């Protein structure tokens, strides 16, 4: 997997799953829409949401981008 391949995938991706870490260490996964601008991925979430609070407390995250037509989570 190359960075170029990753950027190509992100160019067509709109839906993703964001995994964050709760204050007590438990994982939290939520769907969201993403936008790629150049080599950056952007999304928006209010601080009042669980994922917003998690990111404010702990900036670690993982992003799963949906690809293909048959997706099962």
DSSP file (Angstrom, degrees, kcal/mol; ACC not computed):
  #  RESIDUE AA STRUCTURE BP1 BP2  ACC     N-H-->O    O-->H-N    N-H-->O    O-->H-N    TCO  KAPPA ALPHA  PHI   PSI    X-CA   Y-CA   Z-CA
    1    1 A X              0   0    0      0, 0.0     2,-0.2     0, 0.0     3,-0.0   0.000 360.0 360.0 360.0 126.5    0.0    0.0    0.0
    2    2 A X     >  -     0   0    0      1,-0.1     4,-2.1     0, 0.0     5,-0.1  -0.672 360.0-115.0-107.2 164.3    1.4    3.3   -1.0
    3    3 A X  H  > S+     0   0    0     -2,-0.2     4,-2.5     1,-0.2     5,-0.2   0.865 118.4  55.9 -64.5 -35.4    0.5    6.9    0.0
    4    4 A X  H  > S+     0   0    0      2,-0.2     4,-2.1     1,-0.2    -1,-0.2   0.915 106.8  48.9 -62.4 -43.1   -0.6    7.6   -3.6
    5    5 A X  H  > S+     0   0    0      2,-0.2     4,-2.3     1,-0.2    -2,-0.2   0.911 110.9  51.2 -61.2 -42.6   -3.0    4.6   -3.4
    6    6 A X  H  X S+     0   0    0     -4,-2.1     4,-2.5     1,-0.2    -2,-0.2   0.918 109.0  49.8 -61.6 -44.5   -4.3    5.9   -0.1
    7    7 A X  H  X S+     0   0    0     -4,-2.5     4,-1.5     2,-0.2    -1,-0.2   0.872 109.4  52.4 -64.0 -36.7   -4.9    9.3   -1.5
    8    8 A X  H  X S+     0   0    0     -4,-2.1     4,-0.9     2,-0.2    -1,-0.2   0.927 110.3  47.9 -62.6 -45.2   -6.8    7.8   -4.5
    9    9 A X  H >X S+     0   0    0     -4,-2.3     4,-1.1     1,-0.2     3,-0.8   0.922 112.3  49.3 -60.6 -44.6   -9.0    5.9   -2.1
   10   10 A X  H 3< S+     0   0    0     -4,-2.5    26,-0.3     1,-0.2    -1,-0.2   0.773 100.0  66.3 -68.0 -25.9   -9.7    9.0    0.0
   11   11 A X  H 3< S+     0   0    0     -4,-1.5    -1,-0.2     1,-0.2    -2,-0.2   0.829 112.7  31.9 -64.8 -31.0  -10.5   11.0   -3.1
   12   12 A X  H << S+     0   0    0     -4,-0.9    -1,-0.2    -3,-0.8     2,-0.2   0.558  98.6 101.8-102.5 -10.2  -13.6    8.9   -3.7
   13   13 A X     <  +     0   0    0     -4,-1.1    23,-0.2     1,-0.2     3,-0.1  -0.519  29.2 159.6 -79.2 140.7  -14.5    8.1   -0.1
   14   14 A X        +     0   0    0      1,-0.2    20,-2.3    -2,-0.2     2,-0.4   0.543  61.4  59.6-125.5 -28.7  -17.3   10.0    1.6
   15   15 A X  E     +A   33   0A   0     18,-0.2    51,-1.6    51,-0.2     2,-0.3  -0.844  59.9 160.5-109.3 141.8  -18.2    7.7    4.5
   16   16 A X  E     -AB  32  65A   0     16,-2.4    16,-2.5    -2,-0.4     2,-0.5  -0.955  35.2-124.4-149.6 166.6  -15.9    6.6    7.3
   17   17 A X  E     -AB  31  64A   0     47,-2.7    47,-2.8    -2,-0.3     2,-0.5  -0.984  23.8-153.9-117.1 125.7  -15.9    5.1   10.8
   18   18 A X  E     -AB  30  63A   0     12,-3.2    12,-2.1    -2,-0.5     2,-0.5  -0.887   4.3-161.4-104.9 123.1  -14.0    7.1   13.4
   19   19 A X  E     +AB  29  62A   0     43,-3.2    43,-1.9    -2,-0.5     2,-0.2  -0.911  18.0 168.9-104.7 127.3  -12.6    5.2   16.4
   20   20 A X  E     -AB  28  61A   0      8,-3.0     8,-2.3    -2,-0.5     2,-0.5  -0.754  33.2-110.0-127.8 175.4  -11.7    7.3   19.5
   21   21 A X  E     -A   27   0A   0     39,-0.5     6,-0.2    37,-0.4    37,-0.2  -0.942  25.6-138.1-115.1 123.7  -10.8    6.5   23.1
   22   22 A X    >   -     0   0    0      4,-3.4     3,-2.2    -2,-0.5     6,-0.0  -0.287  32.5-102.6 -71.1 163.9  -13.2    7.4   25.9
   23   23 A X  T 3  S+     0   0    0      1,-0.3    -1,-0.1     2,-0.1    -2,-0.0   0.809 124.4  52.6 -58.4 -31.2  -11.8    8.9   29.1
   24   24 A X  T 3  S-     0   0    0      2,-0.1    -1,-0.3     1,-0.0     3,-0.1   0.378 123.9-104.0 -88.4   6.0  -12.1    5.5   30.8
   25   25 A X  S <  S+     0   0    0     -3,-2.2    -2,-0.1     1,-0.3     2,-0.1   0.297  77.6 133.0  94.8  -9.8  -10.1    3.8   28.0
   26   26 A X        -     0   0    0     -5,-0.1    -4,-3.4     1,-0.1    -1,-0.3  -0.461  58.1-113.4 -74.0 147.9  -13.0    2.1   26.2
   27   27 A X  E     -A   21   0A   0     -6,-0.2     2,-0.4    -2,-0.1    -6,-0.2  -0.460  25.5-162.9 -77.5 154.1  -13.2    2.5   22.5
   28   28 A X  E     -A   20   0A   0     -8,-2.3    -8,-3.0    -2,-0.1     2,-0.4  -0.989   3.9-169.1-136.5 128.1  -15.9    4.4   20.8
   29   29 A X  E     +A   19   0A   0     -2,-0.4     2,-0.3   -10,-0.2   -10,-0.2  -0.968  10.8 169.5-122.0 133.1  -16.7    4.0   17.0
   30   30 A X  E     -A   18   0A   0    -12,-2.1   -12,-3.2    -2,-0.4     2,-0.2  -0.997  31.2-118.3-142.7 144.0  -19.0    6.3   15.1
   31   31 A X  E     +A   17   0A   0     -2,-0.3     2,-0.3   -14,-0.2   -14,-0.2  -0.501  40.3 162.5 -77.1 151.1  -19.8    6.9   11.4
   32   32 A X  E     -A   16   0A   0    -16,-2.5   -16,-2.4    -2,-0.2     2,-0.4  -0.984  38.5-105.0-158.8 165.9  -19.1   10.2    9.8
   33   33 A X  E     -A   15   0A   0     -2,-0.3    11,-0.4   -18,-0.2     2,-0.3  -0.761  36.2-163.9 -93.5 142.6  -18.7   12.0    6.5
   34   34 A X        -     0   0    0    -20,-2.3     2,-0.4    -2,-0.4     9,-0.2  -0.882  10.5-158.9-125.3 158.4  -15.2   12.9    5.4
   35   35 A X  E     -C   42   0B   0      7,-2.1     7,-3.3    -2,-0.3     2,-0.5  -0.999  12.3-143.5-135.0 133.1  -13.8   15.3    2.8
   36   36 A X  E     -C   41   0B   0     -2,-0.4     2,-0.5   -26,-0.3     5,-0.2  -0.862  16.4-178.3 -97.3 129.0  -10.3   15.0    1.4
   37   37 A X  E >   -C   40   0B   0      3,-2.4     3,-2.3    -2,-0.5     2,-0.2  -0.969  65.3 -50.9-126.0 112.6   -8.5   18.3    0.6
   38   38 A X  T 3  S-     0   0    0     -2,-0.5    -2,-0.0     1,-0.3     0, 0.0  -0.439 123.5 -21.3  56.1-120.7   -5.1   17.8   -0.9
   39   39 A X  T 3  S+     0   0    0     -2,-0.2     2,-0.3    -3,-0.1    -1,-0.3   0.170 121.9  92.2-103.1  18.1   -3.3   15.4    1.4
   40   40 A X  E <   -C   37   0B   0     -3,-2.3    -3,-2.4     2,-0.0     2,-0.5  -0.835  63.4-143.3-113.8 150.6   -5.6   16.1    4.4
   41   41 A X  E     -C   36   0B   0     -2,-0.3     2,-0.4    -5,-0.2    -5,-0.2  -0.950  21.6-165.1-109.9 129.8   -8.8   14.5    5.6
   42   42 A X  E     +C   35   0B   0     -7,-3.3    -7,-2.1    -2,-0.5     2,-0.3  -0.911  16.2 158.9-118.1 142.6  -11.4   16.8    7.2
   43   43 A X        -     0   0    0     -2,-0.4     2,-0.4    -9,-0.2    -9,-0.1  -0.964  25.9-136.6-149.7 163.6  -14.5   16.1    9.2
   44   44 A X        +     0   0    0    -11,-0.4     2,-0.3    -2,-0.3   -11,-0.2  -0.970  25.9 159.8-126.2 138.2  -16.6   18.1   11.6
   45   45 A X        -     0   0    0     -2,-0.4    -2,-0.1   -13,-0.1     2,-0.0  -0.943  37.7-115.8-154.2 135.3  -18.0   17.1   15.0
   46   46 A X    >   -     0   0    0     -2,-0.3     3,-1.6     1,-0.1     6,-0.4  -0.377  23.4-124.9 -67.1 149.3  -19.3   19.2   17.9
   47   47 A X  T 3  S+     0   0    0      1,-0.3    -1,-0.1     5,-0.2     9,-0.1   0.737 108.3  69.7 -64.0 -21.6  -17.3   19.0   21.1
   48   48 A X  T 3  S+     0   0    0      4,-0.1    -1,-0.3     5,-0.1     2,-0.1   0.617  84.3  87.3 -74.6 -11.3  -20.6   18.1   22.8
   49   49 A X  S <> S-     0   0    0     -3,-1.6     4,-2.8     1,-0.1     5,-0.2  -0.430  91.7-111.7 -83.5 163.6  -20.7   14.7   21.0
   50   50 A X  H  > S+     0   0    0      1,-0.2     4,-2.7     2,-0.2     5,-0.2   0.938 120.1  46.9 -58.8 -47.2  -19.0   11.6   22.4
   51   51 A X  H  > S+     0   0    0      1,-0.2     4,-2.4     2,-0.2    -1,-0.2   0.880 111.9  51.8 -65.4 -35.6  -16.4   11.6   19.7
   52   52 A X  H  > S+     0   0    0     -6,-0.4     4,-2.0     2,-0.2    -2,-0.2   0.926 111.9  45.2 -64.2 -45.5  -15.8   15.3   20.2
   53   53 A X  H  X S+     0   0    0     -4,-2.8     4,-2.1     2,-0.2    -2,-0.2   0.911 112.8  52.2 -63.4 -41.9  -15.3   14.9   23.9
   54   54 A X  H  X S+     0   0    0     -4,-2.7     4,-3.1    -5,-0.2    -2,-0.2   0.930 110.9  46.3 -60.7 -45.7  -13.1   11.9   23.3
   55   55 A X  H  < S+     0   0    0     -4,-2.4    -1,-0.2     1,-0.2    -2,-0.2   0.844 110.5  53.1 -67.6 -33.2  -10.9   13.8   20.9
   56   56 A X  H  < S+     0   0    0     -4,-2.0    -1,-0.2    -5,-0.2    -2,-0.2   0.888 117.3  38.3 -66.4 -37.6  -10.6   16.8   23.2
   57   57 A X  H  < S+     0   0    0     -4,-2.1     2,-0.3     1,-0.3    -2,-0.2   0.862 136.1  11.3 -79.4 -38.8   -9.5   14.5   26.0
   58   58 A X     <  -     0   0    0     -4,-3.1   -37,-0.4    -5,-0.2    -1,-0.3  -0.929  62.3-155.5-148.1 113.2   -7.3   12.2   23.9
   59   59 A X        +     0   0    0     -2,-0.3     2,-0.1    -3,-0.2    -4,-0.1   0.456  56.7 117.4 -74.7  -0.8   -6.3   13.0   20.3
   60   60 A X        +     0   0    0     -6,-0.2   -39,-0.5   -39,-0.1     2,-0.3  -0.448  38.1 156.2 -70.2 140.5   -5.7    9.4   19.3
   61   61 A X  E     -B   20   0A   0    -41,-0.1     2,-0.3    -2,-0.1   -41,-0.2  -0.982  32.7-148.5-155.1 163.1   -7.9    8.0   16.6
   62   62 A X  E     -B   19   0A   0    -43,-1.9   -43,-3.2    -2,-0.3     2,-0.5  -0.989  14.7-153.9-133.3 144.0   -8.3    5.5   13.8
   63   63 A X  E     -B   18   0A   0     -2,-0.3     2,-0.6   -45,-0.2   -45,-0.2  -0.977   4.3-165.5-124.1 125.7  -10.2    6.0   10.6
   64   64 A X  E     -B   17   0A   0    -47,-2.8   -47,-2.7    -2,-0.5     2,-0.5  -0.950  12.5-153.5-109.4 120.3  -11.8    3.2    8.6
   65   65 A X  E     -B   16   0A   0     -2,-0.6   -49,-0.2   -49,-0.2     2,-0.2  -0.807  14.9-127.7 -96.3 129.9  -12.9    4.3    5.1
   66   66 A X        +     0   0    0    -51,-1.6     2,-0.3    -2,-0.5   -51,-0.2  -0.525  33.5 173.3 -72.4 139.3  -15.7    2.3    3.4
   67   67 A X        +     0   0    0     -2,-0.2     3,-0.1   -54,-0.1     2,-0.1  -0.993  40.3  22.0-145.3 147.9  -14.9    1.0    0.0
   68   68 A X  S    S-     0   0    0     -2,-0.3     3,-0.1     1,-0.1    -2,-0.0  -0.189  85.4 -87.0  86.3 175.3  -16.8   -1.2   -2.3
   69   69 A X  S    S+     0   0    0      1,-0.2     2,-0.9    -2,-0.1    -1,-0.1   0.685 109.8  65.6 -96.1 -21.7  -20.5   -2.0   -2.3
   70   70 A X        +     0   0    0     -3,-0.1     2,-0.5     2,-0.0    -1,-0.2  -0.785  65.1 163.5-108.9  90.3  -20.7   -4.8    0.2
   71   71 A X        -     0   0    0     -2,-0.9     2,-0.4    -3,-0.1    -3,-0.1  -0.913  13.1-179.8-112.4 130.7  -19.7   -3.4    3.5
   72   72 A X              0   0    0     -2,-0.5    -2,-0.0     1,-0.1     0, 0.0  -0.995 360.0 360.0-128.8 126.3  -20.4   -5.1    6.8
   73   73 A X              0   0    0     -2,-0.4    -1,-0.1     0, 0.0    -2,-0.0   0.352 360.0 360.0-112.7 360.0  -19.3   -3.6   10.1
